[in-house]
Amino acid sequence: MPTKKYTKKYNPKEKPQAVIFGRTNTGKSTFFNTLSESKEAMVSPKEGVTRDSNVANIYWQGVEFELVDTGGFIDYLDTEEPNKKKRENTIDEKVQKQALKYLKKGDVIIFLLDSKVGILPQDEQIANFLKKRYSNQKNKIITVANKVDKGIREHLEVAIFHKLNLGEPMPISAITGSGTGDLLDRVVEIIKQQDKKTIHKKEKKEPDKSIVSVCLTGKPNVGKSTLLNSLLDYEKVIVSDIPHTTREPQNVEITYNDQRLIFVDTAGINKKARKPKDLEKYGIERSLQALGKADISLLILDITQEITQQERKLIDEIIKKRKSFIIIASKWDLIDDKNTSKFIDYIYGKLPFATWAPIKFVSAYTGKNVDKIYELILEIKEQRQAELSKSQLDKFLNKIIKKHSPTKAKGYKRPYIYEINQPKINPPKFDIRIGKKDTLNESYVRFIKNQLRETFGFKGTPINIEVVR
C-alpha cells in the first residue's frame, strides 16, 4: 500500500487511554454513554451489540484522556496462547481481537461487572486473564461493580467481588451516574502515577470551526469500513462481508496537510428493506443523523454492481441535507476493462442529477487512488466555503444576461434581475432579486446554477438559489 501524505494519522496512543473491559451485557455501553455524556454507544439488552470500539475524549480534574468502550467477551480470551483451538474468522472473534488490541495499549483497565448477577464463570476467566497479563501492573486495573443501588444492600452487592483479588471494588450505577465521579478520580490518579508525558491539560477555547466532517455512506457491504481502514492505514473498524457489521457511526479524527478531518463510518443505508431488524433500523437512523452533521459525504458505490434505485434515493438524502459529496467508485481492482470514460458516462447516466459531483475510482484493497481522496476533500471544503464578492457577482450577472436573457415563468412581462447576492456559505446560497410582479422560469434558475459552477467551480457542492422580490 502506498505511503499516505497526511501529516498525522489517527494514533490510539496520542492520549492516555482508559479501556472498559468485561463480558457481554454488564452495562459497558451505558457506562460509556454516561461518562462521555453522549449516546455514541448503542444500548440493548441483547448480548454482543457493541461491535466496533467507541472512543470518546474525557476531561476530568484538568486531565484529558480517551475512554474506550470495547465489545464484550463471549467465550474465549487470549488468542495468542499456544495450542489454542483454531476458530473461524467470525465477527465475534474480530470484535474480541480488537478489544484485546485496546487492552494491550490501555493505561487504565476498567473491569466492569454486574452486581445484580454476581460473579459468573466468564468474570472469573477474565479476572484470571487480567491477573496473568498484568501480574506486575495490577494497580492499573480498577474493578467496578455496576448496577449498585444506593442503600443498605450496597455493601453486600459489592463485597462478593473481593473474591476476584483485583483490588477494592468500586460501586457505581451507570444509569444514574452514582459513583462515577469517584471512579474518574481514580482513573486520573492512575494516569498521573504513571507520569505520562502525554497528559493533555484541558484548555478553554472556542470550538475549531475549521474541522471538516466527512461521512462515509452507501448501501450495506459496498466496502465503507475497508475504505476507511485504507484511508487511515489503521484498523479502527471491523471489516466483514456480512451486511450491517458496522451498526454504529465511528468517529476518527486525523490531520492532513494541517487540516483537521473527522471521518465517520456509518452503517449501510438500505432503503429497500421494508422491515429491517431493530438494530439495523436503528443503525440506519443513526447513519442519517451522522450524515446530517457532516460537511462532505463519500458516497461509495460498488463499481462491480449495477447502480440501483437505492443509490438514487441516498443521493436524494445527501442533496436534501445540503451536503457536498464525492462519488467513490470502489473495488476498481476487480474491473478488467478500466475504461474510466465509459464508467463515468455510465454513473452520470444513472445519476443525471449528480453530474456536479466528482468521481474517484479507487481500490481500498490495494490502496489505489485512495490518497487522492484527501486532496478532493480539501478542494471541496474550500469551494464549499467560498464567498464571492459583490463585484464578482455583478460581473457574473452582466455576463449571463448577455449570454441568455431571463425568461418568465408566467405572464407577459420579461423579468428583470436587479442583483445576485450570496447571504450564506458552507454550502453556498444565492438570492436572485427580481421585480415585485416578475416571475423567473425554473429553467433559467438552473441555467444560473450551471453558470455559477462553470465560472466559480463549487465542485461536489450543492448550490441553493432563492428568487426574492
One Martini backbone bead per residue (centre of mass of N, CA, C, O) as a GRO file, in nm:
protein
  469
    1MET     BB    1   0.096   0.036   0.023
    2PRO     BB    2   0.092   0.352  -0.001
    3THR     BB    3   0.210   0.635   0.119
    4LYS     BB    4   0.092   0.869   0.309
    5LYS     BB    5   0.061   1.242   0.331
    6TYR     BB    6  -0.019   1.266   0.605
    7THR     BB    7   0.093   1.407   0.908
    8LYS     BB    8  -0.154   1.274   1.093
    9LYS     BB    9  -0.269   1.001   1.224
   10TYR     BB   10  -0.434   0.790   1.388
   11ASN     BB   11  -0.355   0.770   1.750
   12PRO     BB   12  -0.408   0.567   2.025
   13LYS     BB   13  -0.137   0.710   2.195
   14GLU     BB   14  -0.175   1.025   2.232
   15LYS     BB   15  -0.347   0.937   2.474
   16PRO     BB   16  -0.468   0.839   2.737
   17GLN     BB   17  -0.620   0.517   2.836
   18ALA     BB   18  -0.952   0.397   2.906
   19VAL     BB   19  -1.060   0.058   2.943
   20ILE     BB   20  -1.345  -0.116   2.880
   21PHE     BB   21  -1.402  -0.430   3.053
   22GLY     BB   22  -1.580  -0.737   2.961
   23ARG     BB   23  -1.849  -0.885   2.947
   24THR     BB   24  -2.146  -0.927   2.845
   25ASN     BB   25  -2.400  -0.731   2.976
   26THR     BB   26  -2.281  -0.498   3.207
   27GLY     BB   27  -2.296  -0.184   3.088
   28LYS     BB   28  -2.077  -0.042   2.907
   29SER     BB   29  -2.237   0.155   2.721
   30THR     BB   30  -2.380   0.312   2.943
   31PHE     BB   31  -2.120   0.400   3.083
   32PHE     BB   32  -2.002   0.551   2.842
   33ASN     BB   33  -2.236   0.754   2.800
   34THR     BB   34  -2.216   0.885   3.079
   35LEU     BB   35  -1.916   0.986   3.067
   36SER     BB   36  -1.951   1.124   2.765
   37GLU     BB   37  -2.229   1.257   2.724
   38SER     BB   38  -2.368   1.035   2.530
   39LYS     BB   39  -2.491   0.819   2.228
   40GLU     BB   40  -2.273   0.640   2.077
   41ALA     BB   41  -2.362   0.391   2.222
   42MET     BB   42  -2.529   0.105   2.187
   43VAL     BB   43  -2.832  -0.002   2.350
   44SER     BB   44  -2.892  -0.344   2.473
   45PRO     BB   45  -3.004  -0.654   2.599
   46LYS     BB   46  -2.833  -0.768   2.399
   47GLU     BB   47  -2.578  -0.947   2.300
   48GLY     BB   48  -2.321  -0.803   2.111
   49VAL     BB   49  -2.369  -0.502   2.009
   50THR     BB   50  -2.082  -0.427   2.047
   51ARG     BB   51  -1.830  -0.399   1.800
   52ASP     BB   52  -1.719  -0.137   1.783
   53SER     BB   53  -1.503   0.083   1.918
   54ASN     BB   54  -1.550   0.335   2.138
   55VAL     BB   55  -1.446   0.689   2.138
   56ALA     BB   56  -1.367   0.930   2.406
   57ASN     BB   57  -1.336   1.240   2.541
   58ILE     BB   58  -1.196   1.318   2.866
   59TYR     BB   59  -1.260   1.550   3.137
   60TRP     BB   60  -1.054   1.552   3.446
   61GLN     BB   61  -0.891   1.728   3.662
   62GLY     BB   62  -0.721   1.854   3.403
   63VAL     BB   63  -0.760   1.584   3.235
   64GLU     BB   64  -0.690   1.405   2.932
   65PHE     BB   65  -0.878   1.128   2.792
   66GLU     BB   66  -0.949   0.802   2.672
   67LEU     BB   67  -1.251   0.633   2.610
   68VAL     BB   68  -1.310   0.273   2.587
   69ASP     BB   69  -1.550   0.075   2.413
   70THR     BB   70  -1.586  -0.260   2.425
   71GLY     BB   71  -1.638  -0.564   2.341
   72GLY     BB   72  -1.771  -0.839   2.457
   73PHE     BB   73  -1.704  -1.132   2.608
   74ILE     BB   74  -1.784  -1.479   2.551
   75ASP     BB   75  -1.552  -1.760   2.527
   76TYR     BB   76  -1.272  -1.597   2.491
   77LEU     BB   77  -0.929  -1.479   2.476
   78ASP     BB   78  -0.625  -1.575   2.434
   79THR     BB   79  -0.510  -1.601   2.099
   80GLU     BB   80  -0.185  -1.649   2.172
   81GLU     BB   81  -0.205  -1.917   2.269
   82PRO     BB   82  -0.090  -2.212   2.273
   83ASN     BB   83  -0.294  -2.455   2.139
   84LYS     BB   84  -0.517  -2.302   2.022
   85LYS     BB   85  -0.813  -2.324   1.901
   86LYS     BB   86  -0.922  -2.292   1.594
   87ARG     BB   87  -1.102  -2.029   1.449
   88GLU     BB   88  -1.317  -1.861   1.306
   89ASN     BB   89  -1.365  -1.557   1.108
   90THR     BB   90  -1.544  -1.392   1.305
   91ILE     BB   91  -1.696  -1.130   1.442
   92ASP     BB   92  -1.640  -1.198   1.741
   93GLU     BB   93  -1.338  -1.232   1.704
   94LYS     BB   94  -1.281  -0.943   1.604
   95VAL     BB   95  -1.385  -0.797   1.848
   96GLN     BB   96  -1.181  -0.930   2.055
   97LYS     BB   97  -0.921  -0.844   1.914
   98GLN     BB   98  -0.972  -0.542   1.936
   99ALA     BB   99  -0.992  -0.530   2.244
  100LEU     BB  100  -0.701  -0.637   2.294
  101LYS     BB  101  -0.558  -0.399   2.169
  102TYR     BB  102  -0.655  -0.190   2.374
  103LEU     BB  103  -0.561  -0.335   2.628
  104LYS     BB  104  -0.254  -0.332   2.564
  105LYS     BB  105  -0.258   0.008   2.549
  106GLY     BB  106  -0.364   0.062   2.817
  107ASP     BB  107  -0.355   0.256   3.123
  108VAL     BB  108  -0.657   0.174   3.194
  109ILE     BB  109  -0.858  -0.077   3.363
  110ILE     BB  110  -1.211  -0.138   3.334
  111PHE     BB  111  -1.367  -0.374   3.531
  112LEU     BB  112  -1.684  -0.484   3.448
  113LEU     BB  113  -1.965  -0.551   3.661
  114ASP     BB  114  -2.253  -0.739   3.784
  115SER     BB  115  -2.427  -0.710   4.081
  116LYS     BB  116  -2.698  -0.877   4.014
  117VAL     BB  117  -2.524  -1.163   3.935
  118GLY     BB  118  -2.232  -1.151   3.991
  119ILE     BB  119  -2.022  -1.429   3.952
  120LEU     BB  120  -1.906  -1.551   3.662
  121PRO     BB  121  -1.710  -1.752   3.475
  122GLN     BB  122  -1.622  -1.518   3.288
  123ASP     BB  123  -1.516  -1.335   3.513
  124GLU     BB  124  -1.295  -1.527   3.609
  125GLN     BB  125  -1.147  -1.547   3.342
  126ILE     BB  126  -1.079  -1.247   3.317
  127ALA     BB  127  -0.931  -1.215   3.585
  128ASN     BB  128  -0.705  -1.420   3.521
  129PHE     BB  129  -0.607  -1.276   3.270
  130LEU     BB  130  -0.527  -1.006   3.407
  131LYS     BB  131  -0.330  -1.123   3.619
  132LYS     BB  132  -0.137  -1.243   3.410
  133ARG     BB  133  -0.079  -0.991   3.226
  134TYR     BB  134  -0.076  -0.791   3.514
  135SER     BB  135   0.124  -0.883   3.753
  136ASN     BB  136   0.293  -0.583   3.759
  137GLN     BB  137  -0.007  -0.402   3.697
  138LYS     BB  138  -0.261  -0.392   3.900
  139ASN     BB  139  -0.292  -0.072   3.944
  140LYS     BB  140  -0.447  -0.038   3.650
  141ILE     BB  141  -0.686  -0.185   3.788
  142ILE     BB  142  -1.048  -0.151   3.791
  143THR     BB  143  -1.298  -0.255   3.998
  144VAL     BB  144  -1.644  -0.267   3.881
  145ALA     BB  145  -1.969  -0.223   4.023
  146ASN     BB  146  -2.257  -0.250   3.869
  147LYS     BB  147  -2.583  -0.180   3.962
  148VAL     BB  148  -2.581  -0.008   4.227
  149ASP     BB  149  -2.762   0.044   4.509
  150LYS     BB  150  -2.854   0.269   4.718
  151GLY     BB  151  -2.786   0.143   5.047
  152ILE     BB  152  -2.800  -0.144   5.235
  153ARG     BB  153  -2.697  -0.334   4.976
  154GLU     BB  154  -2.425  -0.225   4.875
  155HIS     BB  155  -2.214  -0.397   5.027
  156LEU     BB  156  -2.317  -0.679   4.931
  157GLU     BB  157  -2.287  -0.626   4.614
  158VAL     BB  158  -1.960  -0.585   4.641
  159ALA     BB  159  -1.810  -0.801   4.822
  160ILE     BB  160  -1.788  -1.048   4.620
  161PHE     BB  161  -1.543  -0.912   4.441
  162HIS     BB  162  -1.298  -0.986   4.626
  163LYS     BB  163  -1.248  -1.279   4.508
  164LEU     BB  164  -1.074  -1.171   4.251
  165ASN     BB  165  -0.818  -1.012   4.339
  166LEU     BB  166  -0.856  -0.673   4.224
  167GLY     BB  167  -0.923  -0.511   4.451
  168GLU     BB  168  -1.120  -0.250   4.522
  169PRO     BB  169  -1.438  -0.218   4.474
  170MET     BB  170  -1.644  -0.006   4.269
  171PRO     BB  171  -1.938   0.159   4.308
  172ILE     BB  172  -2.203   0.178   4.055
  173SER     BB  173  -2.428   0.374   3.828
  174ALA     BB  174  -2.478   0.419   3.500
  175ILE     BB  175  -2.766   0.540   3.495
  176THR     BB  176  -2.724   0.765   3.740
  177GLY     BB  177  -2.395   0.813   3.815
  178SER     BB  178  -2.319   0.671   4.056
  179GLY     BB  179  -1.968   0.690   4.138
  180THR     BB  180  -1.818   0.820   3.882
  181GLY     BB  181  -1.643   1.036   4.013
  182ASP     BB  182  -1.457   0.847   4.176
  183LEU     BB  183  -1.359   0.691   3.932
  184LEU     BB  184  -1.224   0.929   3.781
  185ASP     BB  185  -1.025   0.991   4.002
  186ARG     BB  186  -0.878   0.716   3.975
  187VAL     BB  187  -0.790   0.739   3.683
  188VAL     BB  188  -0.618   0.998   3.715
  189GLU     BB  189  -0.427   0.887   3.930
  190ILE     BB  190  -0.300   0.667   3.751
  191ILE     BB  191  -0.196   0.851   3.526
  192LYS     BB  192  -0.011   1.021   3.711
  193GLN     BB  193   0.162   0.784   3.821
  194GLN     BB  194   0.279   0.723   3.523
  195ASP     BB  195   0.405   0.979   3.407
  196LYS     BB  196   0.276   1.113   3.159
  197LYS     BB  197   0.358   1.313   2.878
  198THR     BB  198   0.051   1.296   2.739
  199ILE     BB  199  -0.082   1.493   2.908
  200HIS     BB  200  -0.383   1.680   2.873
  201LYS     BB  201  -0.473   1.990   2.909
  202LYS     BB  202  -0.735   2.180   2.957
  203GLU     BB  203  -0.870   2.409   2.718
  204LYS     BB  204  -1.003   2.722   2.678
  205LYS     BB  205  -1.194   2.715   2.375
  206GLU     BB  206  -1.295   2.748   2.077
  207PRO     BB  207  -1.432   2.595   1.841
  208ASP     BB  208  -1.321   2.424   1.558
  209LYS     BB  209  -1.432   2.530   1.242
  210SER     BB  210  -1.212   2.371   1.053
  211ILE     BB  211  -1.353   2.121   1.079
  212VAL     BB  212  -1.400   1.825   0.882
  213SER     BB  213  -1.681   1.634   0.798
  214VAL     BB  214  -1.674   1.280   0.704
  215CYS     BB  215  -1.910   1.073   0.537
  216LEU     BB  216  -1.972   0.731   0.506
  217THR     BB  217  -2.166   0.611   0.234
  218GLY     BB  218  -2.403   0.336   0.177
  219LYS     BB  219  -2.454   0.043   0.114
  220PRO     BB  220  -2.437  -0.255   0.205
  221ASN     BB  221  -2.131  -0.395   0.127
  222VAL     BB  222  -1.922  -0.166  -0.031
  223GLY     BB  223  -1.660  -0.077   0.166
  224LYS     BB  224  -1.636   0.138   0.399
  225SER     BB  225  -1.439   0.019   0.612
  226THR     BB  226  -1.210  -0.041   0.416
  227LEU     BB  227  -1.165   0.251   0.330
  228LEU     BB  228  -1.102   0.366   0.607
  229ASN     BB  229  -0.855   0.191   0.661
  230SER     BB  230  -0.698   0.298   0.413
  231LEU     BB  231  -0.696   0.597   0.496
  232LEU     BB  232  -0.556   0.533   0.790
  233ASP     BB  233  -0.376   0.278   0.829
  234TYR     BB  234  -0.602   0.171   1.047
  235GLU     BB  235  -0.774  -0.063   1.260
  236LYS     BB  236  -1.068   0.066   1.377
  237VAL     BB  237  -1.247  -0.121   1.209
  238ILE     BB  238  -1.466  -0.366   1.118
  239VAL     BB  239  -1.434  -0.624   0.874
  240SER     BB  240  -1.701  -0.746   0.653
  241ASP     BB  241  -1.929  -0.952   0.445
  242ILE     BB  242  -2.148  -0.869   0.647
  243PRO     BB  243  -2.419  -0.715   0.672
  244HIS     BB  244  -2.420  -0.483   0.931
  245THR     BB  245  -2.154  -0.463   1.103
  246THR     BB  246  -2.198  -0.160   1.109
  247ARG     BB  247  -2.400   0.002   1.363
  248GLU     BB  248  -2.203   0.247   1.430
  249PRO     BB  249  -2.081   0.540   1.433
  250GLN     BB  250  -1.737   0.627   1.343
  251ASN     BB  251  -1.489   0.829   1.496
  252VAL     BB  252  -1.210   0.992   1.317
  253GLU     BB  253  -0.916   1.177   1.381
  254ILE     BB  254  -0.724   1.391   1.166
  255THR     BB  255  -0.427   1.517   0.988
  256TYR     BB  256  -0.416   1.709   0.675
  257ASN     BB  257  -0.238   1.953   0.588
  258ASP     BB  258  -0.348   2.108   0.860
  259GLN     BB  259  -0.623   1.945   0.842
  260ARG     BB  260  -0.902   1.875   1.010
  261LEU     BB  261  -1.046   1.541   1.033
  262ILE     BB  262  -1.368   1.367   1.027
  263PHE     BB  263  -1.447   1.032   1.032
  264VAL     BB  264  -1.756   0.857   0.928
  265ASP     BB  265  -1.870   0.542   0.993
  266THR     BB  266  -2.149   0.373   0.858
  267ALA     BB  267  -2.423   0.229   0.824
  268GLY     BB  268  -2.599   0.080   0.601
  269ILE     BB  269  -2.817   0.209   0.348
  270ASN     BB  270  -3.146   0.046   0.316
  271LYS     BB  271  -3.445   0.125   0.156
  272LYS     BB  272  -3.566  -0.153   0.066
  273ALA     BB  273  -3.611  -0.232   0.346
  274ARG     BB  274  -3.909  -0.265   0.521
  275LYS     BB  275  -3.813  -0.486   0.770
  276PRO     BB  276  -3.591  -0.426   0.968
  277LYS     BB  277  -3.406  -0.476   1.207
  278ASP     BB  278  -3.376  -0.303   1.482
  279LEU     BB  279  -3.067  -0.244   1.472
  280GLU     BB  280  -3.056  -0.168   1.173
  281LYS     BB  281  -3.256   0.063   1.186
  282TYR     BB  282  -3.094   0.226   1.391
  283GLY     BB  283  -2.838   0.250   1.216
  284ILE     BB  284  -2.973   0.413   0.989
  285GLU     BB  285  -3.058   0.652   1.161
  286ARG     BB  286  -2.769   0.723   1.253
  287SER     BB  287  -2.658   0.774   0.968
  288LEU     BB  288  -2.845   1.015   0.902
  289GLN     BB  289  -2.746   1.185   1.138
  290ALA     BB  290  -2.449   1.194   1.051
  291LEU     BB  291  -2.503   1.329   0.780
  292GLY     BB  292  -2.629   1.593   0.902
  293LYS     BB  293  -2.330   1.670   1.044
  294ALA     BB  294  -2.194   1.689   0.782
  295ASP     BB  295  -2.012   1.814   0.498
  296ILE     BB  296  -1.907   1.538   0.371
  297SER     BB  297  -1.963   1.283   0.126
  298LEU     BB  298  -1.891   0.938   0.075
  299LEU     BB  299  -2.009   0.781  -0.205
  300ILE     BB  300  -2.036   0.434  -0.218
  301LEU     BB  301  -1.955   0.225  -0.491
  302ASP     BB  302  -2.003  -0.078  -0.651
  303ILE     BB  303  -1.859  -0.123  -0.962
  304THR     BB  304  -1.957  -0.435  -0.996
  305GLN     BB  305  -2.235  -0.298  -0.971
  306GLU     BB  306  -2.537  -0.189  -1.011
  307ILE     BB  307  -2.724   0.081  -1.025
  308THR     BB  308  -2.977   0.191  -0.805
  309GLN     BB  309  -3.240   0.324  -0.631
  310GLN     BB  310  -3.079   0.350  -0.367
  311GLU     BB  311  -2.869   0.558  -0.461
  312ARG     BB  312  -3.072   0.777  -0.542
  313LYS     BB  313  -3.193   0.811  -0.258
  314LEU     BB  314  -2.929   0.885  -0.117
  315ILE     BB  315  -2.876   1.143  -0.279
  316ASP     BB  316  -3.130   1.284  -0.190
  317GLU     BB  317  -3.039   1.305   0.105
  318ILE     BB  318  -2.782   1.468   0.058
  319ILE     BB  319  -2.915   1.712  -0.085
  320LYS     BB  320  -3.132   1.776   0.127
  321LYS     BB  321  -2.881   1.827   0.344
  322ARG     BB  322  -2.653   1.996   0.199
  323LYS     BB  323  -2.423   1.808   0.078
  324SER     BB  324  -2.128   1.723   0.001
  325PHE     BB  325  -1.983   1.511  -0.273
  326ILE     BB  326  -1.831   1.190  -0.341
  327ILE     BB  327  -1.774   0.955  -0.585
  328ILE     BB  328  -1.704   0.613  -0.502
  329ALA     BB  329  -1.539   0.380  -0.700
  330SER     BB  330  -1.528   0.073  -0.595
  331LYS     BB  331  -1.337  -0.203  -0.674
  332TRP     BB  332  -1.132  -0.147  -0.925
  333ASP     BB  333  -0.954  -0.415  -0.919
  334LEU     BB  334  -1.207  -0.595  -1.050
  335ILE     BB  335  -1.149  -0.448  -1.317
  336ASP     BB  336  -1.050  -0.500  -1.641
  337ASP     BB  337  -1.193  -0.255  -1.793
  338LYS     BB  338  -1.030   0.058  -1.741
  339ASN     BB  339  -1.276   0.268  -1.847
  340THR     BB  340  -1.350   0.567  -1.725
  341SER     BB  341  -1.537   0.700  -1.935
  342LYS     BB  342  -1.752   0.477  -1.937
  343PHE     BB  343  -1.818   0.493  -1.628
  344ILE     BB  344  -1.896   0.788  -1.615
  345ASP     BB  345  -2.133   0.768  -1.810
  346TYR     BB  346  -2.287   0.562  -1.642
  347ILE     BB  347  -2.318   0.717  -1.372
  348TYR     BB  348  -2.447   0.980  -1.493
  349GLY     BB  349  -2.681   0.829  -1.631
  350LYS     BB  350  -2.800   0.727  -1.350
  351LEU     BB  351  -2.699   1.034  -1.222
  352PRO     BB  352  -2.795   1.330  -1.354
  353PHE     BB  353  -2.816   1.507  -1.068
  354ALA     BB  354  -2.471   1.442  -1.015
  355THR     BB  355  -2.255   1.587  -1.220
  356TRP     BB  356  -2.107   1.776  -0.990
  357ALA     BB  357  -1.980   1.516  -0.893
  358PRO     BB  358  -1.707   1.363  -0.827
  359ILE     BB  359  -1.496   1.094  -0.948
  360LYS     BB  360  -1.348   0.804  -0.777
  361PHE     BB  361  -1.119   0.552  -0.849
  362VAL     BB  362  -1.094   0.269  -0.626
  363SER     BB  363  -0.876   0.067  -0.396
  364ALA     BB  364  -0.879  -0.047  -0.079
  365TYR     BB  365  -0.704  -0.303  -0.103
  366THR     BB  366  -0.446  -0.152  -0.262
  367GLY     BB  367  -0.472   0.188  -0.256
  368LYS     BB  368  -0.585   0.298  -0.507
  369ASN     BB  369  -0.641   0.648  -0.493
  370VAL     BB  370  -0.698   0.711  -0.191
  371ASP     BB  371  -0.516   0.969  -0.140
  372LYS     BB  372  -0.689   1.156  -0.343
  373ILE     BB  373  -0.928   1.215  -0.155
  374TYR     BB  374  -0.802   1.437   0.015
  375GLU     BB  375  -0.778   1.657  -0.204
  376LEU     BB  376  -1.081   1.669  -0.261
  377ILE     BB  377  -1.175   1.753   0.017
  378LEU     BB  378  -1.019   2.024   0.028
  379GLU     BB  379  -1.141   2.147  -0.227
  380ILE     BB  380  -1.439   2.135  -0.136
  381LYS     BB  381  -1.408   2.297   0.120
  382GLU     BB  382  -1.331   2.563  -0.020
  383GLN     BB  383  -1.589   2.579  -0.207
  384ARG     BB  384  -1.801   2.566   0.021
  385GLN     BB  385  -1.659   2.847   0.153
  386ALA     BB  386  -1.710   3.031  -0.070
  387GLU     BB  387  -1.687   3.397  -0.126
  388LEU     BB  388  -1.848   3.631  -0.308
  389SER     BB  389  -1.830   3.923  -0.440
  390LYS     BB  390  -2.001   4.186  -0.557
  391SER     BB  391  -1.834   4.224  -0.819
  392GLN     BB  392  -1.847   3.932  -0.915
  393LEU     BB  393  -2.162   3.919  -0.935
  394ASP     BB  394  -2.203   4.153  -1.132
  395LYS     BB  395  -2.036   4.037  -1.366
  396PHE     BB  396  -2.193   3.774  -1.386
  397LEU     BB  397  -2.471   3.893  -1.456
  398ASN     BB  398  -2.392   4.036  -1.718
  399LYS     BB  399  -2.293   3.782  -1.865
  400ILE     BB  400  -2.559   3.601  -1.859
  401ILE     BB  401  -2.753   3.804  -1.994
  402LYS     BB  402  -2.599   3.810  -2.264
  403LYS     BB  403  -2.622   3.500  -2.311
  404HIS     BB  404  -2.914   3.494  -2.139
  405SER     BB  405  -3.217   3.584  -2.116
  406PRO     BB  406  -3.462   3.621  -1.917
  407THR     BB  407  -3.729   3.404  -1.809
  408LYS     BB  408  -4.053   3.338  -1.773
  409ALA     BB  409  -4.313   3.169  -1.605
  410LYS     BB  410  -4.533   3.406  -1.624
  411GLY     BB  411  -4.686   3.594  -1.838
  412TYR     BB  412  -4.552   3.888  -2.031
  413LYS     BB  413  -4.317   3.981  -1.867
  414ARG     BB  414  -3.994   4.041  -1.861
  415PRO     BB  415  -3.760   3.983  -1.648
  416TYR     BB  416  -3.582   4.153  -1.379
  417ILE     BB  417  -3.246   4.162  -1.269
  418TYR     BB  418  -3.086   4.330  -1.014
  419GLU     BB  419  -2.952   4.089  -0.830
  420ILE     BB  420  -2.674   3.910  -0.670
  421ASN     BB  421  -2.653   3.721  -0.371
  422GLN     BB  422  -2.449   3.602  -0.075
  423PRO     BB  423  -2.559   3.501   0.244
  424LYS     BB  424  -2.414   3.208   0.214
  425ILE     BB  425  -2.221   2.940   0.341
  426ASN     BB  426  -2.180   2.619   0.397
  427PRO     BB  427  -2.340   2.627   0.182
  428PRO     BB  428  -2.418   2.793  -0.090
  429LYS     BB  429  -2.614   3.103  -0.118
  430PHE     BB  430  -2.858   3.253  -0.344
  431ASP     BB  431  -2.991   3.572  -0.444
  432ILE     BB  432  -3.263   3.666  -0.663
  433ARG     BB  433  -3.352   3.987  -0.772
  434ILE     BB  434  -3.677   4.089  -0.852
  435GLY     BB  435  -3.957   4.194  -0.944
  436LYS     BB  436  -4.266   4.203  -0.791
  437LYS     BB  437  -4.416   4.100  -1.084
  438ASP     BB  438  -4.216   3.888  -1.134
  439THR     BB  439  -4.086   3.601  -1.314
  440LEU     BB  440  -3.897   3.284  -1.296
  441ASN     BB  441  -3.772   3.042  -1.460
  442GLU     BB  442  -3.649   2.738  -1.370
  443SER     BB  443  -3.449   2.707  -1.608
  444TYR     BB  444  -3.293   2.972  -1.536
  445VAL     BB  445  -3.195   2.885  -1.261
  446ARG     BB  446  -3.028   2.648  -1.369
  447PHE     BB  447  -2.847   2.823  -1.545
  448ILE     BB  448  -2.718   2.981  -1.313
  449LYS     BB  449  -2.603   2.737  -1.165
  450ASN     BB  450  -2.420   2.640  -1.400
  451GLN     BB  451  -2.260   2.910  -1.424
  452LEU     BB  452  -2.139   2.905  -1.143
  453ARG     BB  453  -1.976   2.648  -1.189
  454GLU     BB  454  -1.820   2.737  -1.445
  455THR     BB  455  -1.687   2.995  -1.300
  456PHE     BB  456  -1.636   2.888  -0.968
  457GLY     BB  457  -1.730   2.572  -0.938
  458PHE     BB  458  -1.842   2.392  -0.681
  459LYS     BB  459  -1.741   2.121  -0.622
  460GLY     BB  460  -1.953   1.887  -0.484
  461THR     BB  461  -2.175   2.129  -0.443
  462PRO     BB  462  -2.449   2.262  -0.332
  463ILE     BB  463  -2.688   2.495  -0.476
  464ASN     BB  464  -2.867   2.770  -0.347
  465ILE     BB  465  -3.166   2.918  -0.492
  466GLU     BB  466  -3.333   3.239  -0.445
  467VAL     BB  467  -3.627   3.406  -0.516
  468VAL     BB  468  -3.660   3.759  -0.490
  469ARG     BB  469  -3.844   4.089  -0.407
   0.00000   0.00000   0.00000
